[in-house]
Amino acid sequence: MATNTLNQSLDSWDQSPAASTLESLLTRQLAALTFPPAAAADTAAPAAGATEATSATAAQAAGAAEATAAPAAEAEGADTAVQTAGSRAAGAARVGAGGAPRARVSEPTPTVTPSHGTAPHAPGTHTDGTDTDGTHTDGTDPGDTAPDALVTTGGTESNQLALLLAREAHPGTRLIHGANAHHSLPRAAWLLGMPDPVVVPAPAGTLDPAALDEALTHLPGPHLVAATAGTTDAGLIDPLPEIARLCEQHHARLHIDAAYGGGLLFSDRHRPKLAGLASAATITLDLHKLGWQPIAAGILAVRDPHDLAALHHRADYLNADDDTEAGIPDLLGRSLRTTRRADALKIAVTLKTLGRTGIGSLVDQVCARAEEFAEMIDHHPRFELYDRPTISTVLFRPRTATDDTVAAVRRTLLTDGRAVLGRARLDGRLWLKATLLNPHTGTGDLAALLHLVEGTTPR
Ligand SMILES: *Cc1c(COP(=O)(O)O)cnc(C)c1O
């Protein structure tokens, strides 16, 4: 907090050792949530047989649940680290203690390939206690294989970084993405000078695995496949396990854009919808959606921390060798930005306050509200429902309206300042889109919205 005393813009935030410690704690927690050790074992286990491994995995899953429930408890360590700025050793010791559940689940993981394995020691902590950010003087710690995560400005930057890491790992990489992918993915390929992306059809709103198989079979590699968990149009989740299997078969790298759907990780009820997520090399999360953060709150989770060596960079005024060797954390190699906002702080505060289960119950609430809204539409004689929501996006349209009318209704509500509805084209028709993200939205609000749309639609 001394950084604030000297400069109220907080622009020295990223140079404070306490801030680095906090970011390290937060990112390792989010990485462990995204790539739970048990899920990594699930992925590595061959599809055929191994019932014994399955029961071991079940046991690990219990441990992983504990590990992912840890943010709230461990954030106490983070909190201490902030208060005792300058005495990182104390914070680091705290991390070690908090990391205990993970150390326990790491025992039965010899079935996992080394790069998916769990840390030989607590996340973000090194036995000498001198480095907490996982990026060493040489950019890597060969002994540290725990998944890591980067704080970004949003889903767009996370996708850009995912493509950059793929390009650096396999020069010449070509992006293959579904027609349902977020626009920022092909744009990132353009920005990074990568080959023109290949678009795989998504006729029902999700990436078609047969078409992906064909593309992977016929196009020369290396490939980066980008799948989506929580599509922009309908909030659908691509068939992740099938896509992961195809990537493994064809030796393609997998990125999953879970900017929207990644929030389901917090919920015990909805997390199973993300099965297969942990097979990805990189995963985009965006906590200004299902995470209730003000922007910016992007995360890129990275399964193999060695991938981050590509971002290693030195600028003497920020991370001189002697400073890094003396144990000053180095965030420069964890971002393409230089001066960084204190975005990690607000996310850590939310996790500490609500815990994983607290955020999870907010996720459950908005998903339940979306179900309710869909039902309301389905029972309404004048409206047509696109489908039951997978997450919290509901698509609907006035039953007899033309596309032009649907577009005009949306525009009228927008310009009159009455309602901000999205739009999506699916099945060759234009739909109104409501993405429910406010847990305080009530049944009355939903009925009022429907009434408003009905009243704005010319008969
Ligand atoms: C929101 C979103 C993005 C972009 O995130 P920003 O934070 O707006 O940059 C990318 N992909 C998907 C699937 C999204 O839902």
The ligand as a Tripos MOL2 file, in Angstrom:
@<TRIPOS>MOLECULE
LIG
   15    15     1     0     0
SMALL
NO_CHARGES

@<TRIPOS>ATOM
      1 C1        -17.0180  -11.7720  -23.8510 C.3       1 LIG1
      2 C2        -16.3180  -12.7390  -24.6920 C.ar      1 LIG1
      3 C3        -15.0800  -12.4540  -25.2730 C.ar      1 LIG1
      4 C4        -14.4460  -11.0760  -25.2070 C.3       1 LIG1
      5 O1        -14.2200  -10.6490  -23.9230 O.3       1 LIG1
      6 P1        -13.8970   -9.0790  -23.6400 P.3       1 LIG1
      7 O2        -13.7370   -9.0650  -22.1560 O.co2     1 LIG1
      8 O3        -15.0640   -8.3040  -24.1300 O.co2     1 LIG1
      9 O4        -12.6420   -8.7580  -24.3550 O.co2     1 LIG1
     10 C5        -14.4340  -13.4470  -25.9840 C.ar      1 LIG1
     11 N1        -14.9970  -14.6560  -26.1410 N.ar      1 LIG1
     12 C6        -16.2030  -14.9700  -25.6190 C.ar      1 LIG1
     13 C7        -16.7630  -16.3290  -25.8360 C.3       1 LIG1
     14 C8        -16.9020  -14.0250  -24.8730 C.ar      1 LIG1
     15 O5        -18.0980  -14.3440  -24.3470 O.3       1 LIG1
@<TRIPOS>BOND
     1     1     2 1
     2     2     3 ar
     3     2    14 ar
     4     3     4 1
     5     3    10 ar
     6     4     5 1
     7     5     6 1
     8     6     7 2
     9     6     8 1
    10     6     9 1
    11    10    11 ar
    12    11    12 ar
    13    12    13 1
    14    12    14 ar
    15    14    15 1
@<TRIPOS>SUBSTRUCTURE
     1 LIG1         1 GROUP 0 **** ****
